Amino acid sequence: MSEPQQPRRVTIDPSSIDDASIALAADLLRAGELVAIPTETVYGLGANALDADAVDRIFAAKGRPSTDPLIVHVDGLDMAGRVIDGPLPAPAVRLAAAFWPGPLTMVLPRHERVPDAVTSGGPTVGVRCPSHPVARAIITAADLPVAAPSANRFGRISPTSADHVAEELGERVAMIVDAGRAEHGLESTVVAVHDEHVVVLRDGAVTREALADHVQVRTVADEAERTAAPGHDVRHYSPRTPTIATLAAPTDAPTGDVVYAGYADRPITLPRGWRFEGLGRRTELASVGHDLYDTLRRLDADAPSLIVVELTAADGIGRAIDDRLTRAASGQVAGDAAMLAEMIANALG
């Protein structure tokens, strides 16, 4: 039996882009192949967003359920017009001026040319213009809107490097474009855009506070809006190791082979047998977000019996970090020490 063919891997320096490598990636996208693309948030698994067969390959490669819609990446407003129906609402115009290119996804009415698989059959489509120079160069060269969820198996920890993509998907992609570590390390903020306001569907690198400088922001979404957002499952971005998120210190918690992921500037006393792993400093949450997935992957690879992650309970980028940690823990959040002790005891058996 022959060995699976490994994907071609090319390295592109974002500060000195190699046109030949960009053209090769663009050719593969036009041919309906899957290409792992670096963005400023995480690495994306790219395919021609207007080719239903290519989009189906994304779902097959990731093992992603058809109920989880994809984000379409464009190189600007002109290309966005190819996937949305009608003119941009006024709030979208203001947000595009402020945050595009950048880590903001806007959910807007879908054009009929967008395949059902992209939107899970819904009437809206998530669109963003990435700021990463390599991603934008590939999209422009392909002259195609590119559907690109995170380049990992569904539900697993998102990739922030080309090595992560290779570990997750291997031969499932035709090419991996390596442009180094992702800048933000957390997925884009997702908002549903209405005529007079936006609704935050997923917190990300663009904070609610930054959005509120430009538009009216609401945070309570209806069921249709929630299902229009990518990655809406309670369990997502998850290690294989059982994980619990906590707002409380582990007072009187059981002993065991437990890793506690917390903050270097928040000292804590741990039960016997536990070990501390730093997520960074709570006063430097942008750095925490940048390293979060890499840290979770490293902890998962050590294969402890349990990971306990400390939530930031902070505004701004802290909301995005806490969202990812909560979903990494499948929604298991301890609000006090007694609850945490009980959850740990149950997890350790």
C-alpha positions in Angstrom: 0.0 0.0 0.0 1.4 3.4 -1.0 1.9 6.1 1.6 -0.5 9.0 1.6 0.8 11.9 -0.4 1.8 14.8 1.8 0.7 18.3 0.8 3.0 20.7 -0.9 4.3 23.2 1.7 5.6 26.5 0.6 7.0 29.3 2.8 6.2 32.9 2.0 7.7 35.8 3.9 4.8 38.3 4.4 7.3 41.2 4.1 8.6 39.9 0.8 5.9 38.0 -1.0 6.9 35.4 -3.6 4.6 35.9 -6.6 5.2 32.4 -8.0 4.1 30.7 -4.8 1.0 33.0 -4.6 0.1 32.1 -8.2 0.5 28.4 -7.4 -1.9 28.6 -4.4 -4.3 30.7 -6.5 -4.2 28.1 -9.3 -5.1 25.3 -6.9 -8.0 27.2 -5.5 -9.4 27.9 -9.0 -9.0 24.1 -9.7 -11.2 23.3 -6.7 -8.5 22.2 -4.4 -8.0 22.9 -0.7 -5.2 25.3 0.4 -4.3 26.1 4.0 -3.9 29.9 4.1 -2.3 32.0 6.8 -4.5 34.8 8.2 -3.9 37.3 11.0 -6.4 35.3 13.2 -5.7 31.6 12.7 -4.8 29.5 9.6 -7.8 28.8 7.4 -8.7 25.9 5.2 -9.4 27.7 1.9 -11.6 26.7 -1.1 -13.4 28.5 -3.8 -16.5 29.8 -2.0 -18.6 29.7 -5.3 -17.8 26.1 -6.1 -20.1 23.7 -4.3 -17.9 20.7 -4.8 -14.9 22.5 -3.4 -16.8 23.7 -0.4 -18.0 20.1 0.2 -14.3 19.1 0.4 -13.8 21.5 3.3 -16.5 19.8 5.3 -15.1 16.3 4.4 -11.6 17.3 5.3 -12.5 18.8 8.7 -15.3 16.4 9.6 -17.4 19.5 10.0 -21.2 19.2 10.3 -23.2 20.8 7.6 -25.1 22.9 10.2 -21.9 24.9 10.9 -21.6 27.7 8.2 -18.4 29.0 6.8 -16.9 32.5 6.6 -16.1 33.8 3.1 -12.9 35.8 2.8 -12.6 38.6 0.2 -10.0 41.2 -0.7 -12.3 44.2 -0.4 -15.7 45.6 -0.8 -15.9 45.0 -4.6 -15.4 41.2 -4.1 -17.8 41.2 -1.1 -20.5 42.4 -3.5 -20.2 39.1 -5.3 -21.4 37.1 -2.3 -23.9 39.5 -0.6 -27.3 40.6 -1.8 -28.0 44.3 -2.1 -26.1 47.3 -0.8 -24.3 47.3 2.5 -26.4 48.5 5.4 -25.1 51.8 6.9 -23.5 50.1 10.0 -21.6 47.7 7.7 -20.2 50.6 5.7 -18.9 52.2 8.9 -17.5 49.0 10.2 -15.8 48.2 6.9 -14.2 51.6 6.9 -12.9 51.1 10.4 -11.9 47.4 10.6 -11.4 46.1 7.0 -8.9 44.7 6.3 -8.9 43.0 9.6 -10.4 40.4 12.0 -14.1 41.3 11.7 -16.7 39.1 10.1 -20.0 40.7 9.1 -23.1 38.4 8.6 -25.1 39.9 5.7 -27.8 38.9 3.2 -26.5 36.1 1.0 -26.4 36.3 -2.8 -28.0 33.4 -4.6 -24.7 32.5 -6.3 -23.3 31.4 -2.9 -23.8 27.6 -2.5 -26.1 26.4 0.3 -23.2 24.5 2.0 -21.4 27.8 2.8 -24.4 29.2 4.7 -25.9 25.9 6.0 -28.8 26.7 3.8 -29.5 30.0 5.6 -30.3 33.4 4.1 -27.1 35.1 5.3 -23.4 34.8 4.8 -20.4 35.7 6.9 -17.9 37.8 5.1 -14.6 39.3 6.1 -11.5 40.9 4.5 -8.3 39.6 6.1 -5.4 41.9 6.8 -2.7 39.3 6.4 -0.8 40.3 3.2 -0.3 36.6 2.1 -4.0 35.8 2.5 -5.1 38.9 0.6 -2.5 38.3 -2.2 -3.8 34.7 -2.7 -7.4 35.9 -2.8 -6.6 38.6 -5.3 -4.6 36.4 -7.5 -7.3 33.7 -7.5 -9.9 36.5 -8.1 -12.3 34.4 -6.0 -14.1 34.8 -2.7 -12.5 32.0 -0.5 -14.4 30.0 2.1 -11.9 29.4 4.9 -12.8 28.0 8.3 -9.9 27.1 10.7 -7.6 24.5 9.2 -8.1 21.8 11.8 -10.3 18.8 12.5 -13.8 20.0 13.6 -14.0 20.9 17.3 -10.3 20.7 17.8 -7.9 23.5 18.8 -7.5 26.1 16.0 -4.1 26.2 14.2 -1.9 29.3 14.6 1.0 27.8 12.6 1.6 25.7 9.5 2.9 22.9 11.8 -0.5 22.8 13.5 -2.2 22.5 10.1 0.1 19.6 9.1 -0.6 17.8 12.3 -4.3 18.2 12.0 -5.0 17.7 8.3 -1.9 16.2 6.7 -2.7 14.8 3.2 -6.3 16.2 3.3 -5.0 19.5 1.7 -3.2 20.1 -1.6 -1.0 22.9 -0.2 0.0 24.5 3.1 1.2 28.1 2.9 3.5 28.8 5.8 3.8 32.5 6.7 4.8 32.0 10.4 2.7 32.4 13.5 -0.7 34.1 13.3 -0.7 37.7 14.6 -3.8 37.5 16.8 -4.2 33.8 17.6 -7.9 34.1 18.1 -10.7 33.9 15.4 -12.4 37.0 14.1 -15.2 38.8 15.8 -18.6 37.9 14.2 -21.5 40.4 14.0 -24.9 40.2 12.5 -25.6 43.5 10.7 -29.0 45.2 10.8 -30.1 48.5 9.4 -29.4 50.5 12.6 -27.2 48.2 14.8 -25.1 45.1 15.0 -25.4 42.0 17.2 -22.2 40.3 18.5 -22.4 36.6 17.6 -18.8 35.7 18.6 -16.2 37.8 20.4 -12.8 38.1 18.8 -9.9 40.3 18.1 -12.1 43.4 17.5 -13.6 44.1 20.9 -17.2 45.2 21.6 -15.8 48.5 23.0 -14.0 49.1 19.6 -17.2 48.3 17.7 -19.2 50.7 19.9 -17.1 53.6 18.7 -18.7 53.2 15.3 -22.1 51.5 15.6 -24.8 50.6 18.1 -23.9 47.2 19.6 -26.2 44.6 21.0 -25.2 41.3 22.5 -28.4 39.3 22.7 -28.9 37.3 19.5 -32.0 35.3 18.4 -31.7 31.6 17.5 -31.5 32.3 13.7 -28.6 34.7 14.3 -26.8 32.3 16.6 -26.9 29.5 14.0 -25.7 31.8 11.3 -22.4 32.2 13.2 -19.5 29.8 12.6 -18.3 27.7 15.5 -21.5 28.1 17.5 -21.3 24.7 19.2 -20.9 24.7 23.0 -17.9 22.3 22.6 -15.3 23.8 20.2 -11.6 24.7 20.2 -11.1 21.7 22.5 -8.2 19.6 23.7 -8.6 15.8 23.7 -7.9 15.9 27.4 -11.0 16.6 29.6 -11.0 20.3 30.5 -12.8 22.4 33.1 -13.0 26.2 33.1 -13.1 28.1 36.4 -13.7 31.5 37.9 -12.6 30.2 41.4 -9.4 29.1 43.0 -9.1 25.3 43.5 -9.5 25.4 47.3 -9.9 21.9 48.8 -9.9 20.4 45.3 -8.9 16.7 44.9 -5.3 15.8 44.2 -4.3 14.2 41.0 -2.6 14.5 37.6 -4.0 17.9 36.9 -2.6 20.8 34.9 -3.8 24.2 36.0 -3.5 26.9 33.3 -3.6 30.3 34.9 -1.9 33.7 35.0 1.6 34.5 36.1 0.5 37.7 37.8 -2.2 36.0 39.9 -0.4 33.8 42.4 -2.3 30.6 43.5 -1.7 27.6 45.8 -2.5 24.3 44.1 -3.4 20.9 45.5 -0.8 18.2 45.7 0.1 16.6 42.4 -1.2 19.5 40.3 1.2 21.6 38.2 0.9 25.2 37.1 1.2 26.3 33.4 1.2 29.9 32.6 -1.2 31.4 30.0 0.7 34.7 30.3 -0.1 37.8 32.4 -3.7 38.9 33.0 -2.4 42.5 32.4 -1.3 41.5 28.9 -4.3 39.8 27.5 -3.5 40.4 23.8 -0.4 38.3 24.4 -2.5 35.6 26.2 -4.8 35.5 23.2 -1.9 35.2 20.8 -0.4 32.2 22.6 -3.6 30.6 23.8 -4.1 27.8 21.2 -0.4 27.0 21.1 -0.4 26.6 24.9 -3.5 24.4 24.9 -2.0 22.2 22.2 1.2 21.8 24.3 -0.8 21.0 27.4 -2.9 18.5 25.5 0.2 16.8 24.1 1.5 16.2 27.7 -1.7 14.1 28.3 -2.5 14.8 31.9 -5.7 13.4 33.4 -7.4 16.8 33.5 -6.8 20.4 32.4 -8.3 23.2 34.5 -8.2 26.6 32.8 -8.7 29.9 34.6 -11.0 32.4 33.0 -10.0 36.1 32.8 -13.4 37.6 33.8 -12.2 40.6 31.9 -13.8 42.9 29.3 -12.3 43.6 25.9 -10.2 40.8 24.5 -10.8 38.9 27.8 -14.3 38.1 26.5 -12.9 36.4 23.5 -10.4 34.4 25.6 -13.1 33.3 28.0 -15.4 32.3 25.2 -12.7 30.0 23.7 -11.7 28.6 27.1 -15.4 28.0 28.0 -16.0 26.1 24.8 -12.7 24.2 25.1 -14.2 23.0 28.4 -17.5 22.0 26.7 -19.3 24.6 28.7 -18.2 23.2 32.1 -17.6 26.3 34.1 -17.1 26.3 37.9 -18.4 29.5 39.5 -17.1 28.8 43.0 -14.6 26.6 44.8 -17.1 24.0 45.9 -18.4 23.6 42.4 -14.9 23.3 41.1 -14.0 20.6 43.6 -17.1 18.6 42.7 -16.5 18.9 39.0 -12.8 17.8 39.4 -13.8 14.8 41.5 -16.3 13.7 38.9 -13.8 14.1 36.1 -11.1 12.2 37.9 -13.5 9.4 38.9 
